[in-house]
Amino acid sequence: MSHSIIKEREGGINDGLVSVASSQWGDYKGTLIGVSHLDLINWTNRLKWFFWELTGSKRK
């Protein structure tokens, strides 16, 4: 049902939530390989720093 509503309002192809035209923004810069969501939000470093502080190690 949502597919037809979006098609009527925005036109074109959609996934039932957003049209393809609305979903595209910015310029494609490339694809990151071998990273997790935690890497992208810099939590892997924060977790390393947290554990280093727990063990008394100094971070570089």
C-alpha distance matrix in Angstrom:
0.0 3.8 5.4 5.6 6.7 9.0 10.2 11.1 13.0 14.5 14.5 15.2 14.1 11.9 11.1 7.8 10.4 12.9 14.1 17.2 19.4 18.6 19.3 22.7 25.6 29.4 31.5 31.4 34.5 34.4 33.2 34.9 36.1 37.4 36.1 34.1 32.1 35.3 37.2 34.8 35.2 38.9 39.0 40.9 43.9 43.6 43.7 46.7 48.4 47.8 49.3 52.2 52.9 52.9 55.4 57.5 56.9 56.8 54.0 54.8
3.8 0.0 3.8 5.5 5.0 6.2 8.5 9.8 10.7 11.8 12.5 13.4 12.3 9.5 8.9 5.2 6.9 9.4 11.0 14.4 16.3 15.2 15.8 19.4 22.1 25.9 28.2 28.3 31.3 31.4 30.4 32.1 33.5 35.0 33.5 31.5 29.3 32.5 34.2 31.7 32.0 35.8 36.0 38.1 40.9 40.6 40.9 43.9 45.5 45.0 46.7 49.4 50.1 50.2 52.8 54.8 54.1 53.8 51.0 51.7
5.4 3.8 0.0 3.8 5.5 5.4 6.1 8.6 10.2 10.4 10.1 10.2 8.8 6.6 6.6 4.0 7.1 8.6 9.0 11.9 14.2 13.9 14.5 17.7 20.9 24.6 26.5 26.4 29.7 29.6 28.7 30.8 32.1 33.9 32.7 31.1 29.2 32.6 34.0 31.5 32.2 35.9 36.4 38.3 41.0 41.1 41.5 44.3 46.0 45.7 47.3 49.9 50.9 51.1 53.5 55.5 54.6 54.2 51.2 51.7
5.6 5.5 3.8 0.0 3.8 5.5 5.0 6.1 8.7 9.9 9.2 10.2 10.0 9.0 10.1 7.7 10.3 11.1 10.9 14.0 15.6 15.6 16.9 19.9 22.9 26.6 28.7 28.8 32.3 32.4 31.9 34.1 35.6 37.4 36.3 34.8 32.8 36.2 37.6 34.9 35.6 39.3 39.9 41.8 44.5 44.5 45.0 47.8 49.5 49.2 50.9 53.5 54.4 54.7 57.1 59.0 58.2 57.7 54.6 55.1
6.7 5.0 5.5 3.8 0.0 3.8 5.5 5.2 6.3 8.5 9.2 11.3 11.7 10.1 11.2 8.3 9.6 10.3 10.7 14.2 15.2 14.4 16.2 19.4 22.0 25.7 28.2 28.7 32.1 32.6 32.2 34.3 36.1 37.9 36.4 34.7 32.4 35.6 37.1 34.2 34.5 38.4 39.0 41.2 43.7 43.5 44.2 47.1 48.5 48.2 50.1 52.6 53.3 53.7 56.3 58.0 57.3 56.7 53.7 54.2
9.0 6.2 5.4 5.5 3.8 0.0 3.8 5.4 5.1 5.6 6.9 8.7 8.9 7.2 8.9 6.8 7.4 6.9 6.9 10.6 11.5 10.7 12.5 15.6 18.2 22.0 24.4 25.0 28.4 29.0 28.8 30.9 32.9 34.8 33.3 31.9 29.6 32.9 34.1 31.1 31.6 35.4 36.3 38.5 40.9 40.8 41.7 44.5 45.8 45.7 47.7 50.1 50.8 51.4 53.9 55.6 54.6 53.9 50.8 51.2
10.2 8.5 6.1 5.0 5.5 3.8 0.0 3.8 5.6 5.4 4.3 5.9 7.0 6.9 9.6 8.5 10.1 9.1 7.5 10.4 11.2 11.7 13.7 16.2 19.1 22.7 24.7 25.2 28.8 29.4 29.3 31.8 33.7 35.9 34.7 33.6 31.6 35.1 36.0 33.1 33.9 37.6 38.7 40.6 43.1 43.3 44.1 46.8 48.2 48.3 50.2 52.5 53.4 54.1 56.4 58.1 57.0 56.2 53.0 53.2
11.1 9.8 8.6 6.1 5.2 5.4 3.8 0.0 3.8 6.0 5.6 8.5 10.5 10.6 13.2 11.5 12.7 11.8 10.6 13.6 13.7 13.9 16.4 18.8 21.4 25.0 27.2 28.1 31.7 32.5 32.6 35.1 37.1 39.4 38.1 36.8 34.7 38.0 39.0 35.9 36.6 40.3 41.4 43.5 45.9 45.9 46.8 49.6 50.9 50.9 52.9 55.2 56.0 56.6 59.1 60.7 59.7 58.9 55.7 55.9
13.0 10.7 10.2 8.7 6.3 5.1 5.6 3.8 0.0 3.8 5.9 9.4 11.5 11.0 13.6 12.0 11.9 10.5 9.6 12.8 12.1 11.6 14.6 17.0 19.0 22.6 25.1 26.4 29.9 31.1 31.4 33.8 36.1 38.3 36.7 35.5 33.1 36.3 37.3 34.0 34.4 38.2 39.3 41.7 43.8 43.7 44.9 47.7 48.7 48.8 51.0 53.2 53.8 54.6 57.2 58.6 57.6 56.6 53.5 53.7
14.5 11.8 10.4 9.9 8.5 5.6 5.4 6.0 3.8 0.0 3.8 6.7 8.9 8.9 12.0 11.4 11.1 8.6 6.7 9.4 8.4 8.4 11.5 13.5 15.7 19.2 21.6 22.8 26.4 27.6 28.1 30.6 33.0 35.4 34.0 33.0 30.8 34.1 34.8 31.4 32.1 35.8 37.2 39.4 41.5 41.6 42.9 45.5 46.6 46.9 49.1 51.1 51.9 52.9 55.3 56.7 55.5 54.4 51.1 51.1
14.5 12.5 10.1 9.2 9.2 6.9 4.3 5.6 5.9 3.8 0.0 3.8 6.9 8.3 11.9 11.8 12.6 10.3 7.5 9.4 9.0 10.3 13.0 14.6 17.3 20.7 22.5 23.4 27.1 28.0 28.5 31.3 33.4 36.0 34.9 34.2 32.3 35.7 36.3 33.1 34.1 37.8 39.2 41.1 43.3 43.7 44.8 47.3 48.7 49.1 51.0 53.1 54.1 55.0 57.2 58.7 57.4 56.4 53.1 53.0
15.2 13.4 10.2 10.2 11.3 8.7 5.9 8.5 9.4 6.7 3.8 0.0 3.8 6.6 10.3 11.3 12.6 10.2 6.8 7.5 8.0 10.3 12.1 13.3 16.5 19.8 21.0 21.5 25.2 25.7 26.1 29.0 30.9 33.6 32.9 32.4 30.8 34.4 34.8 31.7 33.1 36.7 38.1 39.8 42.1 42.8 43.7 46.0 47.6 48.2 49.9 51.9 53.1 54.0 56.1 57.7 56.2 55.3 51.9 51.7
14.1 12.3 8.8 10.0 11.7 8.9 7.0 10.5 11.5 8.9 6.9 3.8 0.0 3.8 7.1 9.1 10.7 8.8 5.8 6.0 8.2 10.3 10.8 12.5 16.1 19.3 20.4 20.2 23.8 23.9 23.7 26.6 28.2 30.7 30.1 29.5 28.2 31.8 32.3 29.5 31.0 34.5 35.8 37.3 39.7 40.5 41.2 43.5 45.3 45.8 47.3 49.4 50.8 51.5 53.5 55.3 53.8 53.0 49.7 49.6
11.9 9.5 6.6 9.0 10.1 7.2 6.9 10.6 11.0 8.9 8.3 6.6 3.8 0.0 3.8 5.6 6.9 5.6 4.0 5.6 8.5 9.1 9.2 11.8 15.3 18.8 20.4 20.1 23.5 23.5 23.0 25.4 27.0 29.2 28.2 27.2 25.6 29.2 30.0 27.2 28.5 32.1 33.1 34.8 37.3 37.9 38.5 40.9 42.7 43.0 44.6 46.8 48.0 48.7 50.8 52.6 51.3 50.6 47.4 47.6
11.1 8.9 6.6 10.1 11.2 8.9 9.6 13.2 13.6 12.0 11.9 10.3 7.1 3.8 0.0 3.8 5.5 6.1 6.7 7.9 11.3 11.2 10.2 13.2 16.6 20.0 21.5 20.8 23.8 23.4 22.3 24.3 25.6 27.4 26.4 25.1 23.5 27.1 28.2 25.7 26.9 30.5 31.2 32.7 35.5 35.9 36.3 38.8 40.7 40.8 42.2 44.6 45.9 46.3 48.4 50.4 49.2 48.8 45.7 46.1
7.8 5.2 4.0 7.7 8.3 6.8 8.5 11.5 12.0 11.4 11.8 11.3 9.1 5.6 3.8 0.0 3.8 6.1 7.8 10.3 13.1 12.2 12.0 15.4 18.5 22.1 24.1 23.7 26.7 26.6 25.5 27.3 28.6 30.2 28.9 27.2 25.2 28.6 30.1 27.6 28.3 32.0 32.5 34.3 37.1 37.2 37.5 40.3 42.0 41.8 43.4 46.0 47.0 47.2 49.5 51.5 50.6 50.3 47.3 47.9
10.4 6.9 7.1 10.3 9.6 7.4 10.1 12.7 11.9 11.1 12.6 12.6 10.7 6.9 5.5 3.8 0.0 3.8 7.1 9.8 12.0 10.2 9.7 13.5 16.1 19.7 22.0 22.0 24.8 24.9 24.0 25.5 27.2 28.7 27.0 25.2 22.8 26.1 27.6 24.9 25.4 29.2 29.6 31.7 34.4 34.3 34.8 37.7 39.2 39.0 40.8 43.3 44.1 44.5 46.9 48.8 47.9 47.4 44.4 45.1
12.9 9.4 8.6 11.1 10.3 6.9 9.1 11.8 10.5 8.6 10.3 10.2 8.8 5.6 6.1 6.1 3.8 0.0 3.8 6.6 8.3 6.4 6.5 10.2 12.8 16.5 18.9 19.2 22.3 22.8 22.3 24.2 26.3 28.2 26.5 25.1 22.9 26.2 27.3 24.2 24.9 28.7 29.6 31.7 34.1 34.2 35.1 37.8 39.2 39.3 41.2 43.5 44.4 45.1 47.4 49.1 48.0 47.2 44.1 44.4
14.1 11.0 9.0 10.9 10.7 6.9 7.5 10.6 9.6 6.7 7.5 6.8 5.8 4.0 6.7 7.8 7.1 3.8 0.0 3.8 5.4 5.2 6.3 9.0 12.1 15.8 17.8 18.1 21.6 22.2 22.1 24.6 26.7 29.0 27.7 26.8 24.8 28.3 28.9 25.8 26.9 30.5 31.8 33.7 36.0 36.4 37.5 39.9 41.4 41.7 43.6 45.7 46.8 47.6 49.8 51.4 50.1 49.2 45.9 45.9
17.2 14.4 11.9 14.0 14.2 10.6 10.4 13.6 12.8 9.4 9.4 7.5 6.0 5.6 7.9 10.3 9.8 6.6 3.8 0.0 3.8 5.5 5.1 6.6 10.2 13.5 14.9 15.0 18.5 19.0 19.1 21.8 24.0 26.6 25.6 25.1 23.6 27.1 27.3 24.3 25.8 29.2 30.8 32.4 34.6 35.4 36.5 38.6 40.2 40.9 42.7 44.5 45.8 46.8 48.8 50.3 48.8 47.8 44.4 44.2
19.4 16.3 14.2 15.6 15.2 11.5 11.2 13.7 12.1 8.4 9.0 8.0 8.2 8.5 11.3 13.1 12.0 8.3 5.4 3.8 0.0 3.8 5.6 5.7 8.6 11.9 13.6 14.6 18.2 19.4 20.2 23.1 25.6 28.4 27.2 27.0 25.2 28.6 28.6 25.2 26.6 30.0 31.9 33.7 35.5 36.3 37.7 39.8 41.1 41.9 43.9 45.6 46.8 48.0 50.1 51.3 49.7 48.5 45.0 44.6
18.6 15.2 13.9 15.6 14.4 10.7 11.7 13.9 11.6 8.4 10.3 10.3 10.3 9.1 11.2 12.2 10.2 6.4 5.2 5.5 3.8 0.0 3.8 5.6 7.6 11.3 13.9 15.1 18.5 19.9 20.4 22.8 25.5 28.0 26.3 25.7 23.5 26.7 26.9 23.5 24.4 27.9 29.7 31.8 33.6 34.0 35.5 37.8 39.0 39.6 41.8 43.5 44.4 45.6 47.9 49.1 47.7 46.5 43.1 42.9
19.3 15.8 14.5 16.9 16.2 12.5 13.7 16.4 14.6 11.5 13.0 12.1 10.8 9.2 10.2 12.0 9.7 6.5 6.3 5.1 5.6 3.8 0.0 3.8 6.5 10.1 12.4 12.8 16.0 16.9 17.1 19.3 21.9 24.3 22.7 22.0 20.0 23.3 23.5 20.2 21.3 24.9 26.6 28.5 30.5 31.0 32.4 34.6 35.9 36.6 38.6 40.4 41.5 42.6 44.8 46.1 44.6 43.5 40.1 40.0
22.7 19.4 17.7 19.9 19.4 15.6 16.2 18.8 17.0 13.5 14.6 13.3 12.5 11.8 13.2 15.4 13.5 10.2 9.0 6.6 5.7 5.6 3.8 0.0 3.8 7.0 8.8 9.6 13.0 14.3 15.2 17.8 20.7 23.5 22.1 22.0 20.4 23.6 23.2 19.8 21.3 24.6 26.7 28.4 30.1 31.0 32.6 34.5 35.8 36.8 38.8 40.3 41.5 42.9 44.9 46.0 44.3 43.0 39.4 39.0
25.6 22.1 20.9 22.9 22.0 18.2 19.1 21.4 19.0 15.7 17.3 16.5 16.1 15.3 16.6 18.5 16.1 12.8 12.1 10.2 8.6 7.6 6.5 3.8 0.0 3.8 6.8 8.7 11.6 13.8 15.2 17.5 20.8 23.5 21.8 21.9 20.0 22.9 22.2 18.6 19.8 23.0 25.4 27.3 28.6 29.4 31.4 33.2 34.1 35.3 37.6 38.8 39.9 41.5 43.6 44.4 42.6 41.0 37.5 36.9
29.4 25.9 24.6 26.6 25.7 22.0 22.7 25.0 22.6 19.2 20.7 19.8 19.3 18.8 20.0 22.1 19.7 16.5 15.8 13.5 11.9 11.3 10.1 7.0 3.8 0.0 3.8 6.6 8.9 11.8 14.0 16.2 19.7 22.6 21.0 21.6 20.0 22.5 21.3 17.7 19.1 21.8 24.7 26.4 27.3 28.4 30.6 32.1 32.8 34.4 36.7 37.5 38.7 40.7 42.5 43.1 41.1 39.3 35.6 34.7
31.5 28.2 26.5 28.7 28.2 24.4 24.7 27.2 25.1 21.6 22.5 21.0 20.4 20.4 21.5 24.1 22.0 18.9 17.8 14.9 13.6 13.9 12.4 8.8 6.8 3.8 0.0 3.8 6.1 9.2 12.0 14.7 18.1 21.4 20.2 21.5 20.5 23.1 21.4 18.1 20.1 22.4 25.4 26.6 27.4 29.0 31.1 32.2 33.2 35.1 37.1 37.7 39.2 41.2 42.8 43.4 41.1 39.2 35.5 34.3
31.4 28.3 26.4 28.8 28.7 25.0 25.2 28.1 26.4 22.8 23.4 21.5 20.2 20.1 20.8 23.7 22.0 19.2 18.1 15.0 14.6 15.1 12.8 9.6 8.7 6.6 3.8 0.0 3.8 5.8 8.5 11.5 14.8 18.1 17.5 19.0 18.6 21.3 19.4 16.4 19.0 21.2 24.1 24.8 25.9 27.9 29.6 30.6 31.9 33.8 35.5 36.2 38.0 39.9 41.2 42.0 39.7 38.0 34.3 33.1
34.5 31.3 29.7 32.3 32.1 28.4 28.8 31.7 29.9 26.4 27.1 25.2 23.8 23.5 23.8 26.7 24.8 22.3 21.6 18.5 18.2 18.5 16.0 13.0 11.6 8.9 6.1 3.8 0.0 3.8 7.1 9.4 12.9 16.2 15.5 17.5 17.5 19.7 17.3 14.7 17.4 19.0 22.2 22.6 23.4 25.6 27.5 28.0 29.3 31.5 33.1 33.5 35.4 37.5 38.6 39.2 36.7 35.0 31.2 29.8
34.4 31.4 29.6 32.4 32.6 29.0 29.4 32.5 31.1 27.6 28.0 25.7 23.9 23.5 23.4 26.6 24.9 22.8 22.2 19.0 19.4 19.9 16.9 14.3 13.8 11.8 9.2 5.8 3.8 0.0 3.8 6.7 9.6 13.2 13.2 15.6 16.2 18.7 16.2 14.1 17.4 18.8 21.6 21.6 22.7 25.2 26.6 27.0 28.8 30.9 32.1 32.7 34.9 36.7 37.6 38.5 35.9 34.5 30.8 29.5
33.2 30.4 28.7 31.9 32.2 28.8 29.3 32.6 31.4 28.1 28.5 26.1 23.7 23.0 22.3 25.5 24.0 22.3 22.1 19.1 20.2 20.4 17.1 15.2 15.2 14.0 12.0 8.5 7.1 3.8 0.0 3.8 6.3 9.9 10.1 12.4 13.5 16.1 13.9 12.3 15.8 17.3 19.7 19.3 20.9 23.5 24.4 24.9 27.1 29.0 29.9 30.8 33.1 34.6 35.5 36.7 34.2 33.2 29.6 28.6
34.9 32.1 30.8 34.1 34.3 30.9 31.8 35.1 33.8 30.6 31.3 29.0 26.6 25.4 24.3 27.3 25.5 24.2 24.6 21.8 23.1 22.8 19.3 17.8 17.5 16.2 14.7 11.5 9.4 6.7 3.8 0.0 3.8 6.8 6.6 9.4 10.9 13.1 10.5 9.5 13.3 14.2 16.5 15.8 17.4 20.1 20.9 21.3 23.5 25.5 26.2 27.1 29.5 31.0 31.7 33.0 30.5 29.6 26.0 25.2
36.1 33.5 32.1 35.6 36.1 32.9 33.7 37.1 36.1 33.0 33.4 30.9 28.2 27.0 25.6 28.6 27.2 26.3 26.7 24.0 25.6 25.5 21.9 20.7 20.8 19.7 18.1 14.8 12.9 9.6 6.3 3.8 0.0 3.8 5.7 8.8 11.5 13.5 11.1 11.3 15.0 15.5 17.1 15.7 17.7 20.6 20.8 20.9 23.6 25.5 25.7 26.6 29.4 30.5 31.0 32.6 30.0 29.4 26.1 25.4
37.4 35.0 33.9 37.4 37.9 34.8 35.9 39.4 38.3 35.4 36.0 33.6 30.7 29.2 27.4 30.2 28.7 28.2 29.0 26.6 28.4 28.0 24.3 23.5 23.5 22.6 21.4 18.1 16.2 13.2 9.9 6.8 3.8 0.0 3.8 6.9 10.3 11.6 9.4 10.8 14.2 14.2 15.2 13.2 15.4 18.4 18.0 18.0 21.0 22.7 22.6 23.6 26.5 27.5 27.8 29.6 27.1 26.9 23.7 23.4
36.1 33.5 32.7 36.3 36.4 33.3 34.7 38.1 36.7 34.0 34.9 32.9 30.1 28.2 26.4 28.9 27.0 26.5 27.7 25.6 27.2 26.3 22.7 22.1 21.8 21.0 20.2 17.5 15.5 13.2 10.1 6.6 5.7 3.8 0.0 3.8 6.9 8.0 5.8 7.1 10.5 10.6 11.7 10.2 12.7 15.3 15.2 15.7 18.4 20.0 20.4 21.6 24.2 25.2 25.9 27.7 25.4 25.0 21.8 21.7
34.1 31.5 31.1 34.8 34.7 31.9 33.6 36.8 35.5 33.0 34.2 32.4 29.5 27.2 25.1 27.2 25.2 25.1 26.8 25.1 27.0 25.7 22.0 22.0 21.9 21.6 21.5 19.0 17.5 15.6 12.4 9.4 8.8 6.9 3.8 0.0 3.8 5.3 5.1 6.5 9.0 9.8 9.8 9.0 12.2 14.0 13.6 14.9 17.7 18.6 19.1 20.9 23.2 23.8 25.0 26.9 25.1 25.0 22.0 22.6
32.1 29.3 29.2 32.8 32.4 29.6 31.6 34.7 33.1 30.8 32.3 30.8 28.2 25.6 23.5 25.2 22.8 22.9 24.8 23.6 25.2 23.5 20.0 20.4 20.0 20.0 20.5 18.6 17.5 16.2 13.5 10.9 11.5 10.3 6.9 3.8 0.0 3.8 5.4 5.1 6.5 8.5 8.5 9.3 12.3 13.3 13.3 15.4 17.6 18.2 19.3 21.4 23.1 23.8 25.5 27.3 25.8 25.5 22.5 23.3
35.3 32.5 32.6 36.2 35.6 32.9 35.1 38.0 36.3 34.1 35.7 34.4 31.8 29.2 27.1 28.6 26.1 26.2 28.3 27.1 28.6 26.7 23.3 23.6 22.9 22.5 23.1 21.3 19.7 18.7 16.1 13.1 13.5 11.6 8.0 5.3 3.8 0.0 3.8 5.4 5.3 6.0 4.9 5.7 8.9 9.6 9.5 11.7 13.9 14.4 15.6 17.6 19.3 20.0 21.8 23.5 22.1 21.9 19.0 20.1
37.2 34.2 34.0 37.6 37.1 34.1 36.0 39.0 37.3 34.8 36.3 34.8 32.3 30.0 28.2 30.1 27.6 27.3 28.9 27.3 28.6 26.9 23.5 23.2 22.2 21.3 21.4 19.4 17.3 16.2 13.9 10.5 11.1 9.4 5.8 5.1 5.4 3.8 0.0 3.8 5.5 4.9 6.1 5.5 7.8 9.9 10.5 11.6 13.7 15.2 16.3 17.6 19.6 20.9 22.2 23.6 21.7 21.0 17.8 18.2
34.8 31.7 31.5 34.9 34.2 31.1 33.1 35.9 34.0 31.4 33.1 31.7 29.5 27.2 25.7 27.6 24.9 24.2 25.8 24.3 25.2 23.5 20.2 19.8 18.6 17.7 18.1 16.4 14.7 14.1 12.3 9.5 11.3 10.8 7.1 6.5 5.1 5.4 3.8 0.0 3.8 5.5 7.7 8.7 10.4 11.9 13.3 14.7 16.3 17.7 19.3 20.6 22.2 23.7 25.3 26.4 24.6 23.6 20.2 20.4
35.2 32.0 32.2 35.6 34.5 31.6 33.9 36.6 34.4 32.1 34.1 33.1 31.0 28.5 26.9 28.3 25.4 24.9 26.9 25.8 26.6 24.4 21.3 21.3 19.8 19.1 20.1 19.0 17.4 17.4 15.8 13.3 15.0 14.2 10.5 9.0 6.5 5.3 5.5 3.8 0.0 3.8 5.6 8.2 9.5 9.7 11.6 13.7 14.6 15.5 17.8 19.2 20.2 21.7 23.8 24.8 23.4 22.3 19.2 19.8
38.9 35.8 35.9 39.3 38.4 35.4 37.6 40.3 38.2 35.8 37.8 36.7 34.5 32.1 30.5 32.0 29.2 28.7 30.5 29.2 30.0 27.9 24.9 24.6 23.0 21.8 22.4 21.2 19.0 18.8 17.3 14.2 15.5 14.2 10.6 9.8 8.5 6.0 4.9 5.5 3.8 0.0 3.8 5.6 5.8 6.7 9.0 10.4 11.2 12.7 14.9 15.9 17.1 18.9 20.7 21.5 19.8 18.7 15.4 16.0
39.0 36.0 36.4 39.9 39.0 36.3 38.7 41.4 39.3 37.2 39.2 38.1 35.8 33.1 31.2 32.5 29.6 29.6 31.8 30.8 31.9 29.7 26.6 26.7 25.4 24.7 25.4 24.1 22.2 21.6 19.7 16.5 17.1 15.2 11.7 9.8 8.5 4.9 6.1 7.7 5.6 3.8 0.0 3.8 5.3 4.8 6.0 8.5 9.6 10.2 12.2 13.9 15.0 16.2 18.3 19.6 18.4 17.8 15.1 16.5
40.9 38.1 38.3 41.8 41.2 38.5 40.6 43.5 41.7 39.4 41.1 39.8 37.3 34.8 32.7 34.3 31.7 31.7 33.7 32.4 33.7 31.8 28.5 28.4 27.3 26.4 26.6 24.8 22.6 21.6 19.3 15.8 15.7 13.2 10.2 9.0 9.3 5.7 5.5 8.7 8.2 5.6 3.8 0.0 3.8 5.4 5.2 6.2 8.7 9.8 10.8 12.3 14.3 15.4 16.7 18.2 16.6 16.4 13.6 14.9
43.9 40.9 41.0 44.5 43.7 40.9 43.1 45.9 43.8 41.5 43.3 42.1 39.7 37.3 35.5 37.1 34.4 34.1 36.0 34.6 35.5 33.6 30.5 30.1 28.6 27.3 27.4 25.9 23.4 22.7 20.9 17.4 17.7 15.4 12.7 12.2 12.3 8.9 7.8 10.4 9.5 5.8 5.3 3.8 0.0 3.8 5.4 5.0 6.1 8.5 9.9 10.4 12.2 14.2 15.4 16.2 14.2 13.3 10.2 11.4
43.6 40.6 41.1 44.5 43.5 40.8 43.3 45.9 43.7 41.6 43.7 42.8 40.5 37.9 35.9 37.2 34.3 34.2 36.4 35.4 36.3 34.0 31.0 31.0 29.4 28.4 29.0 27.9 25.6 25.2 23.5 20.1 20.6 18.4 15.3 14.0 13.3 9.6 9.9 11.9 9.7 6.7 4.8 5.4 3.8 0.0 3.8 5.4 5.0 6.0 8.7 9.7 10.5 12.3 14.3 15.1 14.0 13.3 10.8 12.8
43.7 40.9 41.5 45.0 44.2 41.7 44.1 46.8 44.9 42.9 44.8 43.7 41.2 38.5 36.3 37.5 34.8 35.1 37.5 36.5 37.7 35.5 32.4 32.6 31.4 30.6 31.1 29.6 27.5 26.6 24.4 20.9 20.8 18.0 15.2 13.6 13.3 9.5 10.5 13.3 11.6 9.0 6.0 5.2 5.4 3.8 0.0 3.8 5.4 5.0 6.2 8.5 9.8 10.5 12.4 14.1 13.3 13.6 11.7 14.2
46.7 43.9 44.3 47.8 47.1 44.5 46.8 49.6 47.7 45.5 47.3 46.0 43.5 40.9 38.8 40.3 37.7 37.8 39.9 38.6 39.8 37.8 34.6 34.5 33.2 32.1 32.2 30.6 28.0 27.0 24.9 21.3 20.9 18.0 15.7 14.9 15.4 11.7 11.6 14.7 13.7 10.4 8.5 6.2 5.0 5.4 3.8 0.0 3.8 5.4 5.3 6.1 8.6 9.9 10.7 12.1 10.4 10.8 8.8 11.2
48.4 45.5 46.0 49.5 48.5 45.8 48.2 50.9 48.7 46.6 48.7 47.6 45.3 42.7 40.7 42.0 39.2 39.2 41.4 40.2 41.1 39.0 35.9 35.8 34.1 32.8 33.2 31.9 29.3 28.8 27.1 23.5 23.6 21.0 18.4 17.7 17.6 13.9 13.7 16.3 14.6 11.2 9.6 8.7 6.1 5.0 5.4 3.8 0.0 3.8 5.5 5.0 6.1 8.6 9.9 10.3 8.9 8.5 6.6 9.5
47.8 45.0 45.7 49.2 48.2 45.7 48.3 50.9 48.8 46.9 49.1 48.2 45.8 43.0 40.8 41.8 39.0 39.3 41.7 40.9 41.9 39.6 36.6 36.8 35.3 34.4 35.1 33.8 31.5 30.9 29.0 25.5 25.5 22.7 20.0 18.6 18.2 14.4 15.2 17.7 15.5 12.7 10.2 9.8 8.5 6.0 5.0 5.4 3.8 0.0 3.8 5.5 5.2 6.3 8.8 9.9 9.9 10.5 9.7 13.0
49.3 46.7 47.3 50.9 50.1 47.7 50.2 52.9 51.0 49.1 51.0 49.9 47.3 44.6 42.2 43.4 40.8 41.2 43.6 42.7 43.9 41.8 38.6 38.8 37.6 36.7 37.1 35.5 33.1 32.1 29.9 26.2 25.7 22.6 20.4 19.1 19.3 15.6 16.3 19.3 17.8 14.9 12.2 10.8 9.9 8.7 6.2 5.3 5.5 3.8 0.0 3.8 5.3 4.9 6.2 8.5 8.4 10.2 10.0 13.5
52.2 49.4 49.9 53.5 52.6 50.1 52.5 55.2 53.2 51.1 53.1 51.9 49.4 46.8 44.6 46.0 43.3 43.5 45.7 44.5 45.6 43.5 40.4 40.3 38.8 37.5 37.7 36.2 33.5 32.7 30.8 27.1 26.6 23.6 21.6 20.9 21.4 17.6 17.6 20.6 19.2 15.9 13.9 12.3 10.4 9.7 8.5 6.1 5.0 5.5 3.8 0.0 3.8 5.4 5.2 6.0 4.9 6.4 6.8 10.3
52.9 50.1 50.9 54.4 53.3 50.8 53.4 56.0 53.8 51.9 54.1 53.1 50.8 48.0 45.9 47.0 44.1 44.4 46.8 45.8 46.8 44.4 41.5 41.5 39.9 38.7 39.2 38.0 35.4 34.9 33.1 29.5 29.4 26.5 24.2 23.2 23.1 19.3 19.6 22.2 20.2 17.1 15.0 14.3 12.2 10.5 9.8 8.6 6.1 5.2 5.3 3.8 0.0 3.8 5.4 5.0 5.9 6.9 8.1 11.8
52.9 50.2 51.1 54.7 53.7 51.4 54.1 56.6 54.6 52.9 55.0 54.0 51.5 48.7 46.3 47.2 44.5 45.1 47.6 46.8 48.0 45.6 42.6 42.9 41.5 40.7 41.2 39.9 37.5 36.7 34.6 31.0 30.5 27.5 25.2 23.8 23.8 20.0 20.9 23.7 21.7 18.9 16.2 15.4 14.2 12.3 10.5 9.9 8.6 6.3 4.9 5.4 3.8 0.0 3.8 5.5 7.7 10.0 11.5 15.2
55.4 52.8 53.5 57.1 56.3 53.9 56.4 59.1 57.2 55.3 57.2 56.1 53.5 50.8 48.4 49.5 46.9 47.4 49.8 48.8 50.1 47.9 44.8 44.9 43.6 42.5 42.8 41.2 38.6 37.6 35.5 31.7 31.0 27.8 25.9 25.0 25.5 21.8 22.2 25.3 23.8 20.7 18.3 16.7 15.4 14.3 12.4 10.7 9.9 8.8 6.2 5.2 5.4 3.8 0.0 3.8 5.6 8.9 11.0 14.5
57.5 54.8 55.5 59.0 58.0 55.6 58.1 60.7 58.6 56.7 58.7 57.7 55.3 52.6 50.4 51.5 48.8 49.1 51.4 50.3 51.3 49.1 46.1 46.0 44.4 43.1 43.4 42.0 39.2 38.5 36.7 33.0 32.6 29.6 27.7 26.9 27.3 23.5 23.6 26.4 24.8 21.5 19.6 18.2 16.2 15.1 14.1 12.1 10.3 9.9 8.5 6.0 5.0 5.5 3.8 0.0 3.8 6.6 9.5 12.9
56.9 54.1 54.6 58.2 57.3 54.6 57.0 59.7 57.6 55.5 57.4 56.2 53.8 51.3 49.2 50.6 47.9 48.0 50.1 48.8 49.7 47.7 44.6 44.3 42.6 41.1 41.1 39.7 36.7 35.9 34.2 30.5 30.0 27.1 25.4 25.1 25.8 22.1 21.7 24.6 23.4 19.8 18.4 16.6 14.2 14.0 13.3 10.4 8.9 9.9 8.4 4.9 5.9 7.7 5.6 3.8 0.0 3.8 6.6 9.7
56.8 53.8 54.2 57.7 56.7 53.9 56.2 58.9 56.6 54.4 56.4 55.3 53.0 50.6 48.8 50.3 47.4 47.2 49.2 47.8 48.5 46.5 43.5 43.0 41.0 39.3 39.2 38.0 35.0 34.5 33.2 29.6 29.4 26.9 25.0 25.0 25.5 21.9 21.0 23.6 22.3 18.7 17.8 16.4 13.3 13.3 13.6 10.8 8.5 10.5 10.2 6.4 6.9 10.0 8.9 6.6 3.8 0.0 3.8 6.6
54.0 51.0 51.2 54.6 53.7 50.8 53.0 55.7 53.5 51.1 53.1 51.9 49.7 47.4 45.7 47.3 44.4 44.1 45.9 44.4 45.0 43.1 40.1 39.4 37.5 35.6 35.5 34.3 31.2 30.8 29.6 26.0 26.1 23.7 21.8 22.0 22.5 19.0 17.8 20.2 19.2 15.4 15.1 13.6 10.2 10.8 11.7 8.8 6.6 9.7 10.0 6.8 8.1 11.5 11.0 9.5 6.6 3.8 0.0 3.8
54.8 51.7 51.7 55.1 54.2 51.2 53.2 55.9 53.7 51.1 53.0 51.7 49.6 47.6 46.1 47.9 45.1 44.4 45.9 44.2 44.6 42.9 40.0 39.0 36.9 34.7 34.3 33.1 29.8 29.5 28.6 25.2 25.4 23.4 21.7 22.6 23.3 20.1 18.2 20.4 19.8 16.0 16.5 14.9 11.4 12.8 14.2 11.2 9.5 13.0 13.5 10.3 11.8 15.2 14.5 12.9 9.7 6.6 3.8 0.0
